[in-house]
Amino acid sequence: LDSEVISRNEFSARIGPDFEFKEKSYDDSKKADYDQIRFDLPVTFASNDKDWTVRVSGGINYYDYPNAPKDQLKLNSKLEVSKKFFGGADLHLFHKFQYINREKLADRTERTFGGSLELDIDSPFVKNLEAGFEKGMDNTIIYEEREDSHDFKFREWRLKSTHALSDGIRTSVKYSNLARTYADFDHNY
């Protein structure tokens, strides 16, 4: 459903709604079963020469637990800015904010920010290098197939290189370091 809504001499704007419905069921623990409904509405502004891009998105992510009183409603917003520089360098920065309303627990907010620098290299073997960093708070329910969910703070940095093996065949090598600190954010430590 991605469509262009504005087109001017200097820039264009696109809107692309995204919807997802998921049912998750566990044999061993029915209290962990949930239905998820997610809707995001990103709006992307880009210069016509693609030198800069600004993307603003907002959305809702609802987890319904039919067998346990732990429903969650997450409202999120995200701002992403990308800028291309001479020589094939691309800088990408973002900030994400989530408000979380949880049944039987205190409401809370989570912030995540990060960025990356990508370099296009004109060499016979190495085509692209990327370095990135991300820091924030989140929950395991989104990333892991498990019956319980845990809050955590995280810090991740990553390096990635893309290599041409032959015409039309490429491969990537990626190294990332992810550090998580699990905590109960409903209590002050």
C-alpha positions in Angstrom: 0.0 0.0 0.0 3.0 2.3 -0.3 2.0 5.3 -2.4 3.3 8.7 -3.3 1.1 11.5 -1.9 3.2 14.6 -2.8 5.6 15.2 -5.6 7.4 18.6 -5.9 10.5 19.7 -7.8 12.7 19.4 -4.6 11.1 16.5 -2.7 8.4 13.8 -2.6 6.4 12.3 0.2 5.2 8.7 0.5 2.9 7.0 2.9 2.9 3.2 3.5 0.6 1.7 6.1 1.6 -1.6 7.6 -0.7 -4.1 9.4 0.0 -7.4 11.1 -2.2 -9.9 13.0 -0.6 -12.8 14.8 -1.9 -15.6 17.1 0.6 -17.3 19.3 -0.3 -20.5 21.2 1.8 -22.6 23.5 1.0 -26.2 24.4 2.6 -26.2 27.9 1.3 -22.9 29.2 -2.0 -21.4 28.0 -1.4 -18.3 30.2 1.3 -17.3 27.7 -1.0 -17.5 24.6 -1.7 -14.1 23.0 -3.1 -12.4 19.9 -1.1 -9.5 18.5 -2.5 -6.7 16.3 0.0 -4.2 15.0 -0.5 -1.1 12.8 2.1 1.4 11.7 1.7 4.5 9.5 5.1 5.8 8.2 5.4 8.9 6.1 8.7 9.4 4.2 9.9 12.7 2.8 12.8 12.4 0.4 14.7 14.8 -1.8 14.3 14.0 -5.5 18.1 13.4 -5.8 17.8 11.0 -2.7 20.5 13.0 -0.8 18.3 13.1 2.3 15.4 11.2 3.7 13.2 11.9 6.8 10.8 9.2 7.9 8.2 9.8 10.6 6.0 6.9 11.8 3.5 6.2 14.5 1.7 3.1 15.4 -0.1 0.8 17.8 0.9 -2.7 18.9 -1.7 -4.5 21.0 -1.1 -7.9 22.8 -4.3 -9.6 24.0 -3.7 -12.5 26.5 -7.1 -14.3 26.7 -6.0 -16.6 29.5 -4.1 -14.2 31.8 -4.6 -10.6 33.0 -1.5 -9.1 31.2 -2.7 -7.3 28.1 -0.3 -4.7 26.7 -1.0 -1.7 24.5 2.1 0.0 23.0 1.9 3.3 21.2 5.0 4.2 19.4 6.6 6.9 17.3 9.8 6.9 15.4 11.9 9.6 13.7 14.6 8.5 11.2 16.9 10.8 9.3 19.3 9.6 6.5 21.8 11.7 4.6 24.0 10.7 1.6 27.4 12.4 1.4 29.9 12.5 -1.5 32.0 9.4 -2.0 29.1 7.0 -1.3 28.8 7.6 2.5 25.3 7.2 4.0 24.6 8.4 7.6 21.4 7.1 9.3 20.1 8.3 12.7 16.9 7.3 14.5 15.0 7.9 17.8 12.1 5.7 18.8 9.7 6.4 21.7 7.1 3.9 23.1 4.4 4.4 25.6 3.2 1.1 27.2 -0.1 0.6 29.0 -0.1 -2.8 30.8 -2.9 -4.5 32.6 -2.2 -4.9 36.3 1.2 -3.1 36.0 2.3 0.5 35.9 2.4 2.3 32.6 5.9 3.1 31.3 7.9 4.6 28.5 10.8 3.2 26.5 13.3 5.1 24.4 15.7 3.7 21.8 18.2 5.6 19.7 20.9 4.7 17.3 22.6 5.2 14.0 24.8 3.8 11.3 27.4 4.8 8.8 27.5 3.0 5.5 30.3 3.3 2.9 30.2 2.1 -0.7 33.6 1.0 -1.8 34.6 0.6 -5.4 37.0 -2.3 -5.1 37.0 -5.7 -6.8 36.3 -7.7 -3.6 34.8 -5.4 -0.9 31.7 -3.5 -2.0 30.2 -2.1 1.2 31.2 -1.4 4.8 28.7 -0.6 7.6 29.1 0.3 11.3 26.1 0.9 13.6 25.1 1.5 17.2 21.8 1.1 19.1 20.9 1.7 22.7 17.5 1.5 24.6 14.9 -0.5 26.4 12.7 -3.3 25.2 11.0 -6.6 26.0 11.7 -10.2 24.8 8.2 -10.7 23.6 9.0 -9.1 20.2 12.3 -10.9 19.5 12.2 -14.3 21.0 9.9 -17.4 20.8 9.3 -18.0 24.5 6.4 -18.3 26.9 7.5 -15.5 29.3 8.5 -12.0 28.6 11.3 -10.0 30.3 12.2 -6.3 30.2 15.7 -5.4 29.4 18.0 -2.5 28.6 20.4 -3.1 25.7 23.4 -1.8 23.9 24.4 -3.1 20.5 27.1 -2.3 18.0 27.7 -4.0 14.7 30.1 -4.1 11.8 29.2 -5.5 8.4 31.0 -5.9 5.1 29.6 -7.0 1.8 31.8 -8.8 -0.7 31.5 -9.7 -4.4 32.4 -13.3 -5.0 31.7 -13.0 -8.7 29.3 -11.2 -11.1 25.9 -11.4 -9.5 27.0 -13.3 -6.3 27.6 -11.4 -3.1 28.0 -12.4 0.5 28.2 -10.5 3.8 30.2 -10.9 7.0 28.6 -9.4 10.1 29.8 -9.1 13.7 27.6 -7.7 16.4 28.0 -7.3 20.1 24.7 -7.2 22.1 24.7 -6.6 25.8 21.4 -6.9 27.7 20.6 -6.0 31.3 17.4 -7.7 32.4 15.4 -5.8 35.0 11.9 -5.3 36.3 11.3 -1.7 35.2 8.2 -1.5 37.4 10.5 -1.1 40.5 13.1 1.6 41.1 16.5 0.2 41.9 
